[in-house]
Structures are given as C-alpha cells and as structure tokens.
Amino acid sequence: KYRKHVVQATKAVVSTQSTGDVISGKIKGKPYREEEAPVQKKRVKRVVSSTFKDYVLNPDVHSLIEFYSPYCGHCKALIPLYNELASRAREEKGLVIAKMDATANSLPRPFNSRGFPTIYFVPKGKSVKPIKFEGDRTIEGFIEFMQKHTKEELRFVEPEEKYLKKKGEEAPAAAGTCGGDTAANAAGGEGQCSAGKQEL
C-alpha cells in the first residue's frame, strides 16, 4: 500500500514538471506542439508560436496577449469580456488584442505562464519588456492598465451591438486562475478550477 502511494506521488511530480517545462518553452514534443496558423476571423487575434512575433512583438503596435488553457473555467469565463474589449478597441489601429493556447504552443522568453489565464501587455517599441497584467479583469481594469503603461492616448469606443449588455445582465469579473497543473478544486471557487473537456 505504501509503495503504491509513492509511485502515484512520483507520477504526479513528473507530470507537473513536464507541463511546466512545456509551458515555459523549455521542451517541445507530444502531446504539445505548435499549432498551424489560423485564419483570423475575429477581433481577438488567435496567435501561435510561428505568428507570435508578427502580432505580439510587432514594434509598431501595442499588444495585449492572453495565455489560456482550453480546459480552464476561468479562461472560458473571460471570453465575453475579452471579446468586448477587442470590440471597443476596433478603431485603435495601434493596439492588438490577442490570445494563445499555452498548452499547444511554446511560449517565447521572457513570457511564462504558471496559471491560466496569464495576461501581458507589450507596449510598442523595439526595446520594451512585457508587463504582466495585475488588476481587475474588467473592461475598465484592462483599459486603465494599458493606458498606465503607455504615453499614448489609446482610443476605445462603444462595443458593437452584440456585445452590449442589457440592464441586469452585467457579467461578473472573471477572477481567479487555473493552476498550470490543472489541479481540481472540488468547491469550484477562487484560485484553481478543474480541467474540463469542453474546449474554447
């Protein structure tokens, strides 16, 4: 019985380390890989390893990049708000709102994601450092954070009609993160959420 528990614990440690290494970009290979570059059909740009530089590290634009897991409940809860943010930024040509599946693509340095979602703001310029988002995951929170870290006045407008919320339908802030080891939280509360099967 004791030996069985030791083996199970060892497997858990190996699994966690492997996931962390892939997410940090230290290793590549099955079951993780670089996705094929998608056709961009939405305002939120979905990037992969090969297009990361073009969208996120373009020195001519600011960018907000979300690293997510397709099985993270907190990431799913953020989708409507993140889409609305991209809609509000549609007339700001100098800003890209993007996201990348961190379980299927290697992250370039110095980005890292030990929990989901992890969000960075990258100001325009050739010698800039990405700034990890810390704050409320609300429209106001994202806008204030980006505006704080750039000298330019970013332009945001009213969202398109499909993103307008009716009275009483305001969505709560998508707080919390899902651990990189996708550890389950039986209570389903703040912090970590269980890994589900429904993809984004």
Salt bridges, closest charged atoms under 4 A:
GLU35 OE1 - ARG46 NH1 3.61
GLU84 OE2 - ARG88 NE 2.96
GLU84 OE1 - LYS165 NZ 2.14
GLU91 OE1 - ARG155 NH2 2.68
GLU152 OE1 - HIS62 NE2 3.29
GLU152 OE2 - LYS124 NZ 3.41
GLU160 OE1 - ARG43 NE 2.87
